[in-house]
Amino acid sequence: LVQDKIELEFLQLKISPNGIKNYLIYVNSILEILLQFSNNRVSLALSPLIYSSEFINNSLNRVFGKKKIPILPLAGVDSNLFVEAKEIGLERNIKKLEKMVTISTNEIPSFFEKEVESALKSKKVINIQIGPNNVHDILDSLENHWEFKQHIWFDIVLKIGEFIYPWGSGHYSRMMRLNDVLGEHIKEKFEVHFSSKDHVYEKLLKKFPDQKEKIHEILMPTPIDGKFGPSVSKSLMNLLLPISKNPSLVRQITNYLREERKLYNKEKFDLVINDGDMGSNILAKNRNIPSLFVTNQFRPKLYNSRSYLYPSLIFVAKQIAKASKILVADSPPPYTMCEYNLNFIKEVEEKIVYVGHFTNSKQIKKEDVSDLEKLVQNNEFGYWMRTGNKSTNNGTGQRYEEVFHQDEMKKEKRIISHARNDSNIDTVLGKDGEKYSVKEALDKKIDWIQIDIGFLSEQEKDTILNLCKYAVVNGSHTVMGEIMGGKSKPIIGIPIYDEHTNNIKWAEEKNLGVLALKTSQVTKGISKIKENYEEFQDSLNEFSKNFVPSGAENSAKIAAQILEEKR
């Protein structure tokens, strides 16, 4: 029977429907509200042309589970929907309609229980008289009875997991530079969860003191330190035996994947970005979570002394291949410095993106010129860099010391940065054989031969790189990129690992530097660079012109695009 007076019920659901996942949560929450009423029939506005069969079946089962009868529309939609939308003045909603029609996910996110309860409590009943002013009556009643006039959305926060391998410093520095620019490209609200161990975990806690709940200690397996980098013999024995307080590698892998699995299940990431951590690729793939793997290695070329490691390289490459995309932190060919460390197989070619080097894009805030900067002015010197974890740093330092004792180095000025935040290291060795502080050497105008610095400020590092004649490195990919590409300086490489050897060999072949496997080759390399400096400079200028420094920005754009496509 037609009624003159009717009651309308209004509920306020504080969930934003923006994005595909959020929209499905919104729809499921509305269904949960409908199921709380006593009606025997529930109308489901779910077209099979928009929603997946899995989503519709789940909704039907929920209705049947409450012993109610679901009613589904038979009509679908086609391209005329957009034409008709324009005709009735809905041009502004075309994009939303297009996104609804192109929902392609099979995901069935749950409803928000808290927001459903809040909506049920917010219910307002409006009595209206059938007539020409119905809409005005409803709006007036809502404004008079509801405690709020403006709808407040419950924001859905995207979750990004960043898994950082703790061996060396390159993985951490790349991810921090990426993290700095993510917010410039991802427009939705998001939060980042970091995972690592040892010195990287400590750095994260120090860098983000107010986000400790988002920093997770995951004991990722790493090689066992030796005297000069990782100990191959100890690392191999550690496969089955506990070595140097490390449980067997088999047990380490089991425990670490278990902890990462717990984190995945708890946080339900929308995207994961892995730098060096391959296990995270597996977990992401098993959960249909898009994953980005940042790397400068895939199947590195091995030399005779390490050929027995080949089976492990194949295993590692297979795990890297499970990522949704492989982001190479290098310039595209033929200017790919890590070329000999890649050797991609055909199966992963479509996943590969050469995003560029993750150089520091921040403008250095100019401060007063330091005593060190004043001391090195108007001097020709080499910049000797010690980098990496403790054993790599120590191994590099010992090789440097062997070089410094050569007769050819008696007049060769050098600055050694130790990459250790310890001011006790800061000393100046004069040609008179005496040691001074930096300030003392400056005040006394000491003619110096060697300066040791624990940790350079960004400004000091920039000054040293601009003034040095050449740089001596261990072959670190990040460092070589900054020096050859960013500063157009030739390098002398004294490698610790095969990865380093590959990088330096490539640079030597391109006339960008010199590979030194023996102590005597270092001093010969210095002479070669000085004698042929213009030739090296021409090659470096060509390399610098094609050097892509925006790896962090390009990776952030890819992350934003993936999240947008997932909506």
C-alpha positions as CSV (number, residue, x, y, z in Angstrom):
1,L,0.0,0.0,0.0
2,V,1.2,3.5,-0.8
3,Q,1.9,5.4,2.5
4,D,1.7,9.2,3.0
5,K,4.4,9.2,5.7
6,I,7.5,7.0,5.8
7,E,10.6,6.6,7.9
8,L,14.1,6.7,6.4
9,E,17.1,5.5,8.2
10,F,20.5,7.1,7.7
11,L,23.9,5.8,8.9
12,Q,27.3,7.4,8.7
13,L,30.1,5.0,7.6
14,K,33.5,6.7,8.1
15,I,35.4,4.7,5.4
16,S,36.9,6.3,2.3
17,P,36.0,4.4,-0.8
18,N,39.0,5.8,-2.7
19,G,41.1,3.1,-4.4
20,I,40.0,-0.4,-5.4
21,K,40.9,-2.1,-2.1
22,N,39.3,0.6,0.0
23,Y,36.2,0.5,-2.2
24,L,35.9,-3.3,-1.6
25,I,36.3,-2.7,2.1
26,Y,33.6,0.0,1.9
27,V,31.2,-2.4,0.0
28,N,31.8,-5.3,2.4
29,S,31.2,-3.0,5.4
30,I,27.9,-1.8,3.9
31,L,26.9,-5.5,3.5
32,E,27.8,-6.2,7.1
33,I,25.5,-3.3,8.2
34,L,22.6,-4.7,6.1
35,L,23.0,-8.1,7.7
36,Q,22.3,-6.6,11.1
37,F,18.7,-5.7,10.2
38,S,15.8,-8.1,10.6
39,N,14.7,-8.0,7.0
40,N,14.6,-11.4,5.3
41,R,15.9,-10.1,2.0
42,V,19.1,-8.3,1.2
43,S,19.7,-6.4,-2.0
44,L,23.3,-6.7,-3.3
45,A,24.3,-4.1,-5.8
46,L,27.0,-6.3,-7.2
47,S,27.3,-6.6,-11.0
48,P,29.4,-9.5,-12.3
49,L,30.7,-7.0,-14.9
50,I,32.4,-5.0,-12.1
51,Y,33.1,-7.4,-9.3
52,S,35.0,-10.7,-9.4
53,S,33.0,-14.0,-9.1
54,E,35.0,-14.7,-5.9
55,F,33.9,-11.4,-4.3
56,I,30.2,-11.9,-5.3
57,N,30.2,-15.6,-4.1
58,N,31.6,-14.5,-0.8
59,S,28.9,-11.9,-0.4
60,L,26.2,-14.4,-1.3
61,N,27.6,-16.9,1.2
62,R,27.5,-14.2,4.0
63,V,23.8,-13.5,3.2
64,F,22.9,-17.2,3.2
65,G,24.9,-17.6,6.4
66,K,22.5,-15.3,8.1
67,K,19.5,-17.3,6.7
68,K,18.5,-14.4,4.5
69,I,17.7,-14.3,0.7
70,P,20.1,-12.3,-1.5
71,I,18.7,-10.3,-4.4
72,L,21.2,-9.6,-7.3
73,P,20.7,-7.3,-10.2
74,L,20.5,-8.9,-13.7
75,A,21.5,-5.8,-15.6
76,G,25.1,-5.0,-16.4
77,V,27.0,-2.1,-17.7
78,D,28.6,-1.3,-21.1
79,S,30.3,1.7,-22.7
80,N,27.0,3.6,-22.9
81,L,27.2,4.1,-19.2
82,F,29.8,6.8,-19.7
83,V,27.8,8.5,-22.4
84,E,24.7,8.5,-20.3
85,A,26.7,9.8,-17.3
86,K,27.7,12.8,-19.3
87,E,24.1,13.4,-20.4
88,I,22.8,13.6,-16.8
89,G,25.7,15.9,-15.7
90,L,28.0,13.3,-14.0
91,E,31.1,14.3,-16.0
92,R,33.1,14.8,-12.8
93,N,32.5,11.1,-11.8
94,I,33.6,9.5,-15.1
95,K,37.0,8.5,-13.8
96,K,35.5,6.9,-10.7
97,L,33.0,5.0,-12.9
98,E,35.8,3.8,-15.1
99,K,37.8,2.6,-12.2
100,M,34.8,0.7,-10.9
101,V,34.1,-1.0,-14.2
102,T,37.8,-2.0,-14.6
103,I,38.2,-3.7,-11.2
104,S,40.4,-6.7,-11.9
105,T,41.4,-8.0,-8.5
106,N,40.2,-11.2,-6.9
107,E,41.0,-9.8,-3.5
108,I,38.2,-10.1,-0.8
109,P,39.2,-7.7,2.0
110,S,37.3,-7.9,5.2
111,F,34.9,-5.2,6.5
112,F,36.0,-2.8,9.2
113,E,34.3,-4.0,12.4
114,K,35.0,-0.9,14.4
115,E,33.5,1.4,11.7
116,V,30.5,-0.9,11.2
117,E,29.7,-0.7,14.9
118,S,30.2,3.1,14.8
119,A,27.9,3.4,11.8
120,L,25.1,1.4,13.5
121,K,25.3,3.6,16.6
122,S,25.1,6.7,14.4
123,K,21.7,5.7,12.9
124,K,19.2,8.6,12.5
125,V,15.5,8.0,11.6
126,I,13.8,10.7,9.6
127,N,10.1,11.0,9.2
128,I,9.0,12.6,6.0
129,Q,5.7,13.5,4.3
130,I,5.4,12.3,0.6
131,G,5.4,15.4,-1.5
132,P,7.5,17.8,-3.8
133,N,9.8,18.9,-1.0
134,N,11.1,15.5,0.1
135,V,14.8,16.2,-0.5
136,H,14.7,19.5,1.4
137,D,12.9,17.9,4.3
138,I,15.5,15.2,4.5
139,L,18.4,17.6,4.4
140,D,16.9,19.9,7.0
141,S,16.2,16.9,9.3
142,L,19.7,15.6,9.0
143,E,21.2,19.0,9.8
144,N,19.0,19.4,12.8
145,H,19.5,15.9,14.3
146,W,23.0,14.8,13.4
147,E,25.8,15.8,15.7
148,F,28.1,16.7,12.8
149,K,27.5,18.5,9.5
150,Q,30.6,17.4,7.6
151,H,31.3,13.8,6.7
152,I,34.7,12.7,8.1
153,W,36.3,9.9,6.2
154,F,38.3,7.2,7.9
155,D,41.6,7.2,6.0
156,I,43.1,4.0,4.8
157,V,46.8,4.1,5.1
158,L,48.9,2.1,2.6
159,K,51.6,-0.1,4.1
160,I,55.0,-0.4,2.5
161,G,57.6,-2.9,3.7
162,E,61.3,-2.2,3.2
163,F,63.6,-5.1,3.8
164,I,67.3,-4.1,3.9
165,Y,70.1,-6.6,3.7
166,P,72.6,-5.8,6.5
167,W,75.8,-6.7,4.8
168,G,77.8,-3.5,4.0
169,S,76.4,0.0,3.8
170,G,75.2,0.2,0.2
171,H,71.8,-1.4,0.8
172,Y,71.0,1.0,3.6
173,S,72.2,4.1,1.8
174,R,70.1,3.3,-1.3
175,M,67.0,2.6,0.7
176,M,67.3,5.8,2.8
177,R,67.6,7.8,-0.4
178,L,64.6,6.1,-1.8
179,N,62.6,6.6,1.4
180,D,63.4,10.4,1.2
181,V,61.6,10.8,-2.1
182,L,58.7,8.2,-1.8
183,G,56.4,10.9,-0.4
184,E,56.9,13.1,-3.5
185,H,55.4,10.5,-5.8
186,I,52.9,8.5,-3.7
187,K,49.9,10.7,-3.2
188,E,47.9,8.5,-0.8
189,K,48.8,8.3,2.9
190,F,51.3,5.6,3.6
191,E,53.5,4.2,6.3
192,V,56.8,2.4,5.9
193,H,58.0,-0.6,8.0
194,F,61.7,-1.3,8.0
195,S,63.4,-4.6,8.6
196,S,67.0,-5.5,9.0
197,K,69.6,-6.5,11.7
198,D,72.9,-5.5,13.3
199,H,74.4,-2.1,12.3
200,V,71.6,-1.3,9.9
201,Y,68.9,-2.0,12.5
202,E,70.7,0.3,14.9
203,K,71.0,3.1,12.3
204,L,67.3,2.8,11.6
205,L,66.4,3.2,15.3
206,K,68.7,6.3,15.5
207,K,67.3,7.8,12.3
208,F,63.6,7.2,13.2
209,P,63.5,7.4,17.0
210,D,59.7,8.1,17.0
211,Q,58.9,5.1,14.7
212,K,60.3,2.2,16.7
213,E,57.1,0.2,16.4
214,K,57.7,0.2,12.6
215,I,61.3,-0.9,12.8
216,H,61.7,-4.7,13.0
217,E,64.7,-6.7,13.8
218,I,64.9,-9.7,11.4
219,L,68.0,-11.9,11.7
220,M,68.7,-12.2,8.0
221,P,71.5,-14.7,7.3
222,T,74.8,-13.0,6.4
223,P,78.4,-14.3,5.6
224,I,80.7,-14.8,8.6
225,D,83.4,-12.1,8.9
226,G,87.0,-13.0,8.2
227,K,90.1,-10.9,8.3
228,F,89.6,-9.4,4.8
229,G,85.9,-9.5,4.2
230,P,83.7,-12.6,4.5
231,S,85.5,-15.9,5.4
232,V,84.6,-18.3,2.7
233,S,85.7,-21.4,4.6
234,K,83.8,-20.4,7.8
235,S,80.7,-19.4,5.8
236,L,80.7,-22.8,4.0
237,M,81.1,-24.7,7.3
238,N,78.2,-22.7,8.7
239,L,75.8,-24.3,6.2
240,L,75.3,-27.1,8.6
241,L,77.4,-26.2,11.7
242,P,77.1,-23.3,14.2
243,I,80.1,-21.0,13.7
244,S,81.2,-17.9,15.6
245,K,77.9,-17.7,17.6
246,N,75.9,-18.1,14.4
247,P,73.5,-21.1,14.3
248,S,73.7,-23.3,11.2
249,L,72.7,-21.5,8.0
250,V,69.8,-23.9,7.6
251,R,68.4,-22.9,11.0
252,Q,69.1,-19.2,10.4
253,I,67.1,-19.3,7.1
254,T,64.2,-21.1,8.7
255,N,64.0,-18.7,11.7
256,Y,64.4,-15.6,9.6
257,L,61.7,-16.6,7.1
258,R,59.4,-17.5,10.0
259,E,59.8,-14.0,11.5
260,E,59.3,-12.3,8.1
261,R,56.2,-14.4,7.6
262,K,54.8,-13.2,10.9
263,L,55.4,-9.6,9.9
264,Y,53.8,-10.1,6.5
265,N,50.7,-11.7,8.0
266,K,50.4,-9.0,10.6
267,E,51.0,-5.9,8.5
268,K,49.4,-7.1,5.2
269,F,51.7,-4.9,3.1
270,D,50.4,-3.2,-0.1
271,L,53.9,-3.2,-1.6
272,V,57.3,-4.4,-0.5
273,I,60.7,-3.0,-1.6
274,N,63.6,-5.4,-1.0
275,D,67.3,-4.4,-1.3
276,G,69.3,-7.5,-1.0
277,D,66.8,-9.5,1.0
278,M,65.7,-12.3,-1.4
279,G,63.5,-14.2,1.1
280,S,61.0,-11.4,1.1
281,N,60.5,-11.9,-2.6
282,I,59.3,-15.4,-1.9
283,L,56.8,-14.3,0.8
284,A,55.5,-11.5,-1.4
285,K,54.9,-13.7,-4.4
286,N,53.1,-16.3,-2.3
287,R,50.7,-13.6,-1.1
288,N,50.2,-11.8,-4.4
289,I,51.9,-8.7,-3.0
290,P,53.8,-6.7,-5.6
291,S,57.6,-6.6,-4.8
292,L,60.4,-4.5,-6.1
293,F,64.0,-5.9,-5.8
294,V,66.7,-3.2,-5.9
295,T,70.1,-4.6,-6.9
296,N,73.3,-4.3,-8.8
297,Q,73.9,-8.1,-9.0
298,F,72.1,-11.1,-10.4
299,R,74.6,-13.7,-11.5
300,P,78.1,-12.2,-11.0
301,K,81.0,-13.5,-13.0
302,L,83.2,-15.6,-10.7
303,Y,86.9,-16.2,-11.0
304,N,88.7,-19.6,-10.6
305,S,89.2,-19.1,-6.9
306,R,85.5,-18.9,-6.3
307,S,84.0,-21.2,-9.0
308,Y,82.7,-23.6,-6.3
309,L,80.2,-20.9,-5.3
310,Y,78.4,-21.1,-8.7
311,P,75.5,-23.4,-7.4
312,S,74.7,-20.8,-4.7
313,L,74.6,-18.0,-7.4
314,I,72.1,-20.0,-9.4
315,F,69.9,-20.4,-6.2
316,V,70.2,-16.7,-5.4
317,A,69.3,-15.7,-9.0
318,K,66.1,-17.8,-8.8
319,Q,65.0,-16.1,-5.7
320,I,65.7,-12.6,-7.2
321,A,63.6,-13.6,-10.2
322,K,60.5,-14.0,-8.0
323,A,60.2,-10.3,-7.6
324,S,57.6,-8.4,-9.6
325,K,60.2,-6.0,-10.9
326,I,64.0,-6.0,-10.7
327,L,65.3,-2.5,-10.4
328,V,68.9,-2.2,-11.4
329,A,70.6,0.6,-9.5
330,D,72.7,1.6,-12.6
331,S,72.5,3.5,-15.9
332,P,71.1,1.6,-18.9
333,P,73.5,-0.2,-21.3
334,P,76.1,0.5,-22.6
335,Y,76.9,2.6,-19.5
336,T,76.0,-0.1,-16.9
337,M,78.9,-0.2,-14.5
338,C,77.7,-3.4,-12.9
339,E,77.3,-5.2,-16.2
340,Y,79.6,-8.1,-15.3
341,N,77.6,-8.7,-12.1
342,L,74.3,-9.0,-13.9
343,N,74.2,-11.6,-16.6
344,F,70.4,-11.7,-16.7
345,I,68.6,-14.8,-18.0
346,K,65.9,-14.5,-20.7
347,E,63.1,-15.4,-18.3
348,V,63.5,-12.1,-16.3
349,E,64.0,-9.7,-19.1
350,E,60.5,-8.2,-18.9
351,K,61.0,-7.5,-15.2
352,I,64.2,-5.5,-15.5
353,V,64.2,-1.7,-15.2
354,Y,67.5,0.3,-15.2
355,V,66.5,3.0,-12.8
356,G,69.9,4.6,-12.3
357,H,72.3,5.2,-9.4
358,F,70.9,6.2,-6.0
359,T,73.1,9.2,-5.6
360,N,72.5,11.8,-2.9
361,S,70.0,14.3,-4.5
362,K,69.9,16.6,-1.5
363,Q,71.5,20.0,-1.8
364,I,74.4,20.3,0.6
365,K,73.8,23.1,3.0
366,K,76.8,25.3,2.8
367,E,78.4,26.1,6.2
368,D,81.7,27.8,7.2
369,V,84.7,26.2,5.5
370,S,86.2,23.7,7.9
371,D,89.9,23.5,9.0
372,L,90.2,20.3,7.0
373,E,88.9,22.1,3.8
374,K,91.4,24.9,4.4
375,L,94.2,22.5,4.9
376,V,93.8,20.6,1.6
377,Q,93.4,23.7,-0.6
378,N,96.1,24.1,-3.3
379,N,97.4,20.6,-2.9
380,E,97.5,17.7,-5.3
381,F,96.4,14.5,-3.5
382,G,94.5,11.2,-3.8
383,Y,91.4,10.4,-1.9
384,W,91.5,6.9,-0.3
385,M,88.2,5.6,0.8
386,R,87.6,2.9,3.4
387,T,84.0,1.6,3.2
388,G,81.9,-1.5,4.0
389,N,81.3,-3.4,7.1
390,K,84.0,-4.0,9.8
391,S,85.9,-6.8,8.1
392,T,85.7,-5.1,4.6
393,N,86.8,-1.8,6.1
394,N,89.7,-3.4,7.9
395,G,90.8,-5.4,4.9
396,T,90.7,-2.3,2.7
397,G,92.7,-0.4,5.3
398,Q,95.4,-3.1,5.6
399,R,95.9,-3.1,1.8
400,Y,96.2,0.7,1.8
401,E,98.9,0.5,4.5
402,E,100.9,-2.0,2.4
403,V,100.8,0.6,-0.4
404,F,101.8,3.5,1.8
405,H,105.1,1.7,2.7
406,Q,106.2,1.6,-1.0
407,D,109.0,4.0,-1.9
408,E,106.9,5.5,-4.7
409,M,104.4,6.8,-2.0
410,K,106.9,8.8,0.0
411,K,105.9,12.0,-1.8
412,E,102.3,11.1,-2.7
413,K,99.8,13.1,-0.7
414,R,96.7,11.3,0.4
415,I,93.6,11.7,2.4
416,I,92.1,8.6,4.0
417,S,88.5,8.5,5.1
418,H,87.8,5.7,7.5
419,A,83.9,5.8,7.5
420,R,83.9,5.5,11.3
421,N,82.4,8.2,13.5
422,D,85.5,8.4,15.8
423,S,87.3,11.8,16.1
424,N,90.3,10.0,17.6
425,I,91.2,8.9,14.1
426,D,91.6,12.5,12.9
427,T,95.3,13.0,12.5
428,V,97.7,14.8,10.1
429,L,101.1,13.2,9.3
430,G,103.7,15.8,8.3
431,K,106.6,15.3,6.0
432,D,108.7,15.8,9.1
433,G,107.4,12.5,10.4
434,E,105.4,14.1,13.2
435,K,101.6,13.8,13.9
436,Y,99.3,16.8,14.4
437,S,95.7,17.6,14.8
438,V,93.9,19.1,11.8
439,K,93.7,22.5,13.5
440,E,97.3,22.4,14.7
441,A,98.5,21.4,11.2
442,L,96.6,24.3,9.7
443,D,97.8,26.9,12.3
444,K,101.5,25.8,11.9
445,K,101.1,25.5,8.1
446,I,102.5,22.0,8.2
447,D,103.6,20.4,4.9
448,W,101.6,17.2,5.2
449,I,101.8,13.8,3.5
450,Q,98.8,12.0,4.9
451,I,95.5,13.0,6.6
452,D,93.4,10.4,8.3
453,I,89.7,11.3,9.0
454,G,87.2,9.2,10.9
455,F,84.1,10.6,9.3
456,L,83.8,13.4,6.7
457,S,80.8,15.8,6.7
458,E,78.8,15.9,3.5
459,Q,80.4,19.3,2.7
460,E,83.9,18.1,3.4
461,K,83.4,15.0,1.3
462,D,82.1,17.1,-1.5
463,T,85.2,19.4,-1.3
464,I,87.6,16.5,-1.1
465,L,86.1,14.8,-4.2
466,N,86.2,18.1,-6.1
467,L,89.8,18.7,-5.3
468,C,91.3,15.2,-5.5
469,K,93.3,14.0,-8.5
470,Y,92.0,10.4,-8.3
471,A,90.2,8.2,-5.8
472,V,91.2,4.8,-4.4
473,V,88.3,2.5,-3.6
474,N,87.6,-1.2,-3.0
475,G,85.1,-1.5,-5.8
476,S,81.9,-0.6,-4.0
477,H,79.2,0.0,-6.6
478,T,77.6,3.0,-4.8
479,V,81.0,4.7,-4.2
480,M,82.3,4.2,-7.8
481,G,79.1,5.6,-9.2
482,E,79.4,8.8,-7.1
483,I,83.1,9.3,-8.0
484,M,83.2,8.4,-11.7
485,G,79.7,9.5,-12.7
486,G,79.0,12.3,-10.2
487,K,82.5,13.9,-10.0
488,S,84.2,12.6,-13.2
489,K,87.3,11.4,-11.3
490,P,89.4,8.3,-12.2
491,I,89.5,5.5,-9.7
492,I,92.1,2.9,-8.7
493,G,90.3,-0.2,-7.4
494,I,91.7,-2.7,-4.9
495,P,88.9,-5.3,-4.8
496,I,87.9,-7.4,-1.8
497,Y,85.2,-9.5,-3.5
498,D,84.6,-10.8,-7.0
499,E,81.7,-8.3,-7.2
500,H,84.3,-5.5,-6.7
501,T,86.6,-7.0,-9.3
502,N,83.9,-7.0,-11.9
503,N,83.0,-3.4,-11.3
504,I,86.6,-2.3,-11.5
505,K,87.4,-4.4,-14.6
506,W,84.5,-2.8,-16.4
507,A,85.8,0.7,-15.4
508,E,89.3,-0.2,-16.6
509,E,88.1,-1.4,-20.0
510,K,86.2,1.9,-20.4
511,N,89.4,3.9,-19.4
512,L,87.7,5.2,-16.3
513,G,90.1,3.7,-13.8
514,V,92.7,1.0,-13.0
515,L,92.4,-2.4,-11.5
516,A,95.1,-3.2,-8.9
517,L,95.2,-6.8,-7.6
518,K,98.7,-6.4,-6.2
519,T,100.4,-3.7,-4.1
520,S,102.8,-2.8,-6.9
521,Q,99.9,-2.3,-9.3
522,V,98.5,0.5,-7.2
523,T,101.6,2.8,-7.5
524,K,101.8,1.9,-11.2
525,G,98.1,2.8,-11.5
526,I,98.7,6.2,-9.9
527,S,101.5,6.9,-12.4
528,K,99.4,5.8,-15.4
529,I,96.5,8.1,-14.4
530,K,98.8,11.1,-13.9
531,E,100.6,10.5,-17.2
532,N,97.4,10.0,-19.2
533,Y,95.1,12.3,-17.3
534,E,93.5,14.0,-20.3
535,E,92.6,10.6,-21.9
536,F,91.0,9.5,-18.6
537,Q,89.2,12.8,-18.4
538,D,87.7,12.5,-21.9
539,S,86.4,9.0,-21.1
540,L,85.0,10.2,-17.7
541,N,83.2,13.1,-19.3
542,E,81.5,10.8,-21.8
543,F,80.5,8.5,-18.9
544,S,79.2,11.3,-16.8
545,K,77.1,12.7,-19.7
546,N,75.2,9.3,-19.8
547,F,75.3,8.7,-16.0
548,V,71.8,8.4,-14.6
549,P,71.8,9.7,-10.9
550,S,68.1,9.6,-10.3
551,G,67.7,5.9,-9.2
552,A,65.8,6.8,-6.1
553,E,63.3,9.1,-7.9
554,N,62.7,6.6,-10.7
555,S,62.2,3.8,-8.2
556,A,59.7,5.9,-6.2
557,K,57.8,6.6,-9.5
558,I,57.5,2.9,-10.1
559,A,56.3,2.2,-6.6
560,A,53.7,4.9,-6.9
561,Q,52.6,3.5,-10.3
562,I,52.2,0.0,-8.9
563,L,50.1,1.3,-6.0
564,E,48.0,3.3,-8.3
565,E,47.4,0.2,-10.6
566,K,46.5,-1.8,-7.5
567,R,43.7,0.6,-6.5
